Amino acid sequence: MNFRLFLILLAILTTNAHAQEQPINEGQMSEEQILLNGYVDLSGNVLLTGYASPGSLYYMPFLYGTNYSFDNNSDQLYVVTNNLTSKNADTWTLNISMDGYYSDYSMTFYLPSGSQITKFEIQPQLNYQFQVKEDSLILSVHGYRVISPWIKVDYKLPPADPQGLSNSQITLAASLLFILLLVATFAFYKYMIRKNKDVHKKKESRDQKIETIPETKTNTGILAGTKDIRITGEMQKVIDTLSEKEKAIILLLLRKGGTAIQTDIRYEIEIPRSSLTGIINALKRKNIIKKREYGRTNIIELSEWFLSENKIQ
């Protein structure tokens, strides 16, 4: 009886060993495609936007336990997650790995301004490039016909406050701050005098533009004085990943019912025209707003995805 049991166990072990020796055949695996942009904030949250084949969702472990949006018609994926980053002392780690076989793999990460890379590891099959653009450190990764791609980046953020100042340095800094406050107060006083002279002219100009815009379904809210849009928990997660100027624009749009004229945004938030154009284009790339031309200006609207109450797949 014991001899028969030994033969059965031997046959099972031999079969399992043979199965484990079989090489992975790419032709037997489904081909997935992925094209994602990741925006990393100072607290480690990552806003991922882009396109992915439906089958690739099963190979993304960082989606587990998060509320994400995936459009089966356009293959668009949106998710805010803190599952891709971790922190040890003053070093952050961005770690993303996926299973599956990818015929086309493209990931671009925008690290916070001033980030310093301390260690970088990547699957040998992947190609990568670092560049600095618009105050962000950008990591671009590409690959074709890769299996289980992975990326690991260690980085440090710039110090928030200066350390170890002497008493004389503190005194000098306080004196300079006092002088700057006096100059700023004087400049503000002159600015208010000049602004009072121009306020009626600006108001008439804005009123004229508002009267000439047709009251369509998309801009009726701003013309009729729609009440503030309630900020849901999912909206707040997205807002937390934005810069201060981006937040100011989104909060203004929420107060105005979701729609505003780009010229009015510039006047109310007091952002230079050139800077405002770049910020609006960045928000558009993240699919948080929509922009459409009207005359010499643009109408800015919050996107349907951002306003959606239900971002769960």
Helices and strands as residue ranges (DSSP letters): H 2-20, G 26-28, E 31-40, E 46-52, G 54-59, G 61-63, E 68-71, E 76-81, E 85-88, E 91-97, E 101-111, E 116-122, E 127-133, E 136-143, E 146-147, E 150-156, H 167-212, H 220-224, H 233-239, H 244-255, E 259-261, H 262-269, H 273-285, E 289-294, E 297-302, H 304-307
